[in-house]
Amino acid sequence: MKFKFFPNVQFFEAEKADPKDETGDVGKEIKDLSRHRPDLYLRVKSFLKVLSAVMDLSPFLLNEQIYKFPKEYDGLYEMRIPKQAKGGVFRIYFCMAINEISTLILLCAELKHKKEPMKLGTAFTKLKRYRELVKQGVMQ
């Protein structure tokens, strides 16, 4: 899998670089995690590295490390790193790229301590915006 931060168009390589995300919040959240929760930061980075080496998300969907939201959030997914933990779970909301095979568009992220996700609405809004930009030919 390849990763792109929304709305940036450059690819992110988990094994080579730190996340640089000037216009979105995924990179910022990961960078904040590196300062405040280095243990969880390493888990996120290694999970992204593993995910970058695969072409099929099915095993991650089966073990619930990746969750596909129901129909009302059409096409929205979330990575859960780790699946459950007392200290919180890092969530990365994403969608599949429309015109690029095996590319994930990373929409937003959060360190989740509570049961209800705080950035789910933001992620869905960004998903709709991404689809609009693809229709307009601004993004792929």
N, C-alpha and C positions, 0 to 999 in steps of 0.2 A: 504494500500500500504506500501511496504517496500522501503527504499532508500539505494542505494550504491553509494559511490563516485567512479568515474572511475579514475584511475585503481585500487583503493583499493578494497578489497574483504569483508571488515567488513560492517555490516549494521549500518546505522545511525538512531538513535531514536530521533525524533524532540523534544519530551517532556522531555527527560532525560538529554541530553548532548549538549555541544557546539560542533559545527562541527570541527572535526580534519581531515584535508585533506593534508597530507604532500606532496603528489605527484601530486595532481591535483590542480584546482583553485577554485572549488565551495566553499569549506570550508574557504579558504583564503578570497574570496570575501565577504562571509557572515560575517566573523570576522571583515574585514575592515568596512563593513556596520555598525556593532555594535558600532564602534568608531566614525564614521563620520556622520551617519544618524540613531541614536537610534530609532527614530519613525518608520522608514521603516524596520529596523532590527526586531522590534517587530511584524510588519505585516508579514514579511517573515516567522518568526518562528511560528506564529499562523497559517499561511496558510499551512505550512508543517505539523503541528500537525493535522489540519483538514484533509489534504490529507492522512495522515497515518492511519486515521480511516475509510477510504472508500475502496471499492474494485472495483469501477467502475468510470472511468474518464469522462463518457458521460456528466454529468451535467456541468462539468468544460469546456468541449469542446463546449457545447451549449452556455454558457454565455461568451465564448471567454477568460476565464481566463487561459485556456490552449489552445495552438494553435498547430495544426498539419501542418507541412510544406508540400508543394506540392511534387509530385512524384520525382522530381530531388534531393530532400533531403530525400529519402526513409527511413521512420521510425524515423525521427527526430521531436521532439516536443519542445515546450517552455512554461514555466510557466511565467505568467505576473503578477507581484505583485507590485502595484495594476494594474488593466487593463490599466488605463491611469492616469497620474498625471503631473502637471506642474513641480514638482521638480525632475522628473525622475521616471523610472519604473525599478524595479529589474527583470532581466530575468535569469531564470535557464533553460539551454538546457539539454534535457534528451532523452533517448530512453527506450523502454520496454525491460526488460531482456529476453533473448532468451529461457533460460531453467528454469527460475524461475517464476512461476505464481505470478502476482501482485507485481512485483519488478520493480522499476524504477532505471535506471542507470543514475546518475547525471554526465553530461559530462563537462560542464563549465558554468560560470555565468558572468553577467556584470550588472552594473548600467547604464542604457541606457538613455541618454539625447537627442540624435539625432534620426532622423527618421530611418536611416539605422543601423542595428545591426553590431557591430564591431567584435564580436566573433562567428558569424555564421559559417564561414569557419573553424575555430578551432573546433567547436562542430561537424561539419560533418566529419572532419578528425579523431576525437576521436571516433565517431560512427563507422567508417570503421575499425579502429584499434581494437575496442571492438569486432566486428564481427570476425576479424581475430583470436583474442585470444580465442574466443569461439570455432572456428573451430579447433584450435590447441589443445584444451582441457585444456588450461591454466586458463581460467575463465569459469564460468557458466552463 
